[in-house]
């Protein structure tokens, strides 16, 4: 499973960079998204805003974890 972060999505929306790669991952159920990424994207200008946000909501979503758990992971690695 691959998580595309906000800069990847922005590049795709602005210039079509990564579009083919993202489409392949989506078709193969290998792309996931984080709710915070959707929220970040929603703050900006999106093409076909409602449709795009609805589409992003259909992707496999990973759940947020506690900041404390992120800190432990960072220190462990």
C-alpha positions as CSV (number, residue, x, y, z in Angstrom):
1,X,0.0,0.0,0.0
2,X,1.3,3.4,-0.9
3,X,0.4,6.7,0.6
4,X,0.7,9.7,-1.7
5,X,1.3,12.8,0.2
6,X,0.0,16.3,-0.5
7,X,2.8,17.5,-2.8
8,X,2.3,14.5,-5.1
9,X,-1.4,15.2,-5.4
10,X,-0.7,18.9,-6.0
11,X,1.8,18.1,-8.7
12,X,-0.7,15.8,-10.4
13,X,-3.5,18.4,-10.3
14,X,-1.2,21.2,-11.5
15,X,0.9,19.5,-14.2
16,X,-0.3,15.9,-14.6
17,X,3.0,14.7,-13.0
18,X,2.6,11.3,-11.4
19,X,-0.9,10.9,-13.0
20,X,-0.1,7.6,-14.8
21,X,1.6,6.2,-11.6
22,X,-1.4,7.2,-9.4
23,X,-3.9,5.7,-11.9
24,X,-2.0,2.4,-11.9
25,X,-1.9,2.3,-8.1
26,X,-5.6,3.1,-7.9
27,X,-6.6,0.4,-10.4
28,X,-4.5,-2.1,-8.5
29,X,-5.9,-1.1,-5.1
30,X,-2.4,-0.1,-4.0
31,X,-3.0,3.6,-3.2
32,X,-4.3,4.9,0.1
33,X,-4.9,8.4,1.4
34,X,-4.9,10.0,4.8
35,X,-7.8,12.2,5.9
36,X,-5.4,15.0,6.7
37,X,-4.2,14.9,3.1
38,X,-7.7,15.3,1.9
39,X,-8.2,18.2,4.4
40,X,-5.0,19.9,3.1
41,X,-6.1,19.5,-0.5
42,X,-9.6,20.9,0.4
43,X,-8.0,24.1,1.6
44,X,-6.7,24.9,-1.9
45,X,-8.2,25.2,-5.3
46,X,-9.0,21.9,-6.9
47,X,-10.2,21.1,-10.4
48,X,-13.9,20.2,-10.3
49,X,-13.8,20.6,-6.5
50,X,-16.8,18.6,-5.4
51,X,-16.2,15.8,-7.8
52,X,-12.5,15.6,-6.9
53,X,-13.1,15.6,-3.1
54,X,-15.8,12.9,-3.6
55,X,-13.3,10.8,-5.6
56,X,-10.6,11.2,-2.9
57,X,-13.1,10.2,-0.3
58,X,-13.5,6.9,-2.1
59,X,-9.9,5.9,-1.9
60,X,-8.7,3.5,0.8
61,X,-8.2,5.7,3.9
62,X,-5.7,5.1,6.6
63,X,-6.7,6.1,10.1
64,X,-4.9,8.8,12.0
65,X,-2.6,7.7,14.9
66,X,-1.8,9.6,18.1
67,X,1.0,12.1,17.9
68,X,2.6,10.3,20.8
69,X,2.8,7.1,18.8
70,X,4.4,8.9,15.9
71,X,7.0,10.3,18.3
72,X,7.8,6.8,19.6
73,X,8.2,5.4,16.0
74,X,10.5,8.3,15.1
75,X,12.7,7.7,18.1
76,X,12.8,3.9,17.6
77,X,14.0,4.3,14.0
